[in-house]
Amino acid sequence: MIEPSNRPIITDGHVFYDDKTRTNNTIRLKRRIIEQFPDLREPNSIFYRAELYPNYGELGQRIEQVTAEKQGIPILLFLYKENG
């Protein structure tokens, strides 16, 4: 399993627009994260699973399950629009 440093890494970034699909669908990981995971530099070696829950209760249950089973590296990702 890939493992990060012992300290949390908090970064902000953009979701990039893809002209081919006409959607905002590309998230580029910041250098601070890449530096923690040398395996990310290997082509086609890392996969991800995105899970979206309809409410905080179900999300909390899933967090408890993942914490108990130690499945992968947890990443908390917020998608939002800035007002202004």
Secondary structure as the mmCIF struct_conf table of DSSP 4:
data_model
#
loop_
_struct_conf.conf_type_id
_struct_conf.id
_struct_conf.beg_label_comp_id
_struct_conf.beg_label_asym_id
_struct_conf.beg_label_seq_id
_struct_conf.end_label_comp_id
_struct_conf.end_label_asym_id
_struct_conf.end_label_seq_id
BEND BEND1 ASN A 6 ARG A 7
STRN STRN1 VAL A 15 ASP A 18
TURN_TY1_P TURN_TY1_P1 ASP A 19 ARG A 22
STRN STRN2 THR A 23 ILE A 27
HELX_LH_PP_P HELX_LH_PP_P1 ARG A 28 LYS A 30
HELX_RH_AL_P HELX_RH_AL_P1 ARG A 31 GLN A 36
HELX_RH_3T_P HELX_RH_3T_P1 PRO A 38 ARG A 41
BEND BEND2 GLU A 42 GLU A 42
TURN_TY1_P TURN_TY1_P2 PRO A 43 ASN A 44
BEND BEND3 PRO A 54 ASN A 55
HELX_RH_AL_P HELX_RH_AL_P2 TYR A 56 GLU A 69
TURN_TY1_P TURN_TY1_P3 LYS A 70 LYS A 70
BEND BEND4 GLY A 72 GLY A 72
#
